[in-house]
């Protein structure tokens, strides 16, 4: 009979996951805004427009680093569970 592995995410994993999803969503929305502004010939030289132009360039690398941190946390947790289970 197979045993069920119940996975409960830690608080750090939930926070990192939420941060990654939020940053990626905002970056994708900024991409859509940039494309829409290009199609409609809107000027993005205002401070808000400049922030929209810069957001994907900063947000996506940060999301990538946070995703790697989440992966490392998950690997550490799995190793601890595996070593505790083998005892």
Secondary structure, DSSP 8 states (H G I E B T S, - for coil): ----------HHHHHHHHHHHHHHHHHHHHHHHHHHHHHTT----SHHHHHHHHHHHHHHHHHHHHHHHHHHHHHHHHHHHHHHHT-
